Amino acid sequence: MTEAIETTRKRLIMRSMRRGIKEMDLILSNFASRALAGYDADALQVYEDLLEESDLDLYRWVSGQQAAPAPFAPLVADIAKGATGLTRPHAT
């Protein structure tokens, strides 16, 4: 039996809040709360796959210290847009 899409969204939001490092808790929970409501099942699967990556790698990708792998690049770019101030100084 497959999980209902709304249940998947709620589960992924919870996983986004409970990461290994506080910075990723803040970055991902903020992103998940505002973006996942508009995601279809395929996009949710990509996000879930991203959550399997280590927090250190995620932080490096979101902060621009390292390029994200191609399958995650568009998603990481979207996450990074909302992470200003958490990964780098606020834009002026």
C-alpha positions in Angstrom: 0.0 0.0 0.0 1.4 3.4 -0.9 1.3 6.3 1.5 -1.2 9.1 0.8 0.5 12.2 -0.7 -0.6 14.4 2.2 0.8 11.9 4.7 4.1 11.9 2.7 4.2 15.7 2.8 3.7 15.8 6.6 6.3 13.1 7.1 8.8 15.0 5.0 8.2 18.2 6.8 8.8 16.4 10.1 12.0 14.9 8.7 13.1 18.4 7.6 12.8 19.7 11.2 14.8 16.9 12.8 18.2 16.9 11.1 21.6 16.5 12.5 22.7 20.1 12.6 20.6 23.1 13.6 21.3 25.1 10.5 19.8 22.4 8.3 16.8 22.1 10.7 16.1 25.8 10.1 16.8 25.8 6.3 14.9 22.6 5.5 12.0 23.1 7.8 11.4 26.6 6.4 11.6 25.4 2.9 9.4 22.3 3.5 6.7 24.3 5.2 6.4 26.7 2.3 7.1 24.6 -0.7 6.0 21.0 -0.3 2.3 21.7 -0.5 2.8 22.4 -4.2 4.9 19.3 -4.9 3.5 16.2 -6.7 4.6 12.7 -5.9 7.6 12.7 -8.1 8.9 16.0 -6.7 8.3 14.7 -3.2 10.4 11.6 -4.0 13.3 13.8 -5.1 13.0 15.8 -1.9 12.9 12.6 0.1 16.0 11.3 -1.7 17.8 14.6 -0.9 17.0 14.1 2.8 19.0 10.9 2.7 22.2 12.9 2.1 24.4 14.0 5.0 23.8 17.3 6.6 27.3 18.4 5.9 26.9 17.8 2.2 23.5 19.5 2.1 24.9 22.5 3.9 27.8 22.7 1.5 25.4 22.5 -1.5 22.9 25.0 -0.2 25.6 27.5 0.9 27.3 27.3 -2.5 30.5 25.8 -1.1 30.1 22.8 -3.4 28.0 22.1 -6.4 25.1 19.8 -5.8 24.8 16.6 -7.8 22.8 17.1 -11.0 19.7 15.3 -9.8 19.4 17.6 -6.9 20.7 20.9 -8.4 17.4 22.5 -9.2 15.9 21.6 -5.8 19.0 22.8 -3.9 18.9 26.1 -5.8 15.3 26.6 -4.7 16.2 25.7 -1.1 19.2 28.1 -1.2 16.9 31.0 -2.3 15.2 30.9 1.1 18.4 30.3 3.1 19.9 33.8 2.8 21.2 34.8 6.2 21.5 31.2 7.4 24.3 30.3 4.9 25.6 33.7 3.9 25.1 37.4 4.9 21.8 38.9 3.9 21.8 40.5 0.4 21.7 44.2 0.5 
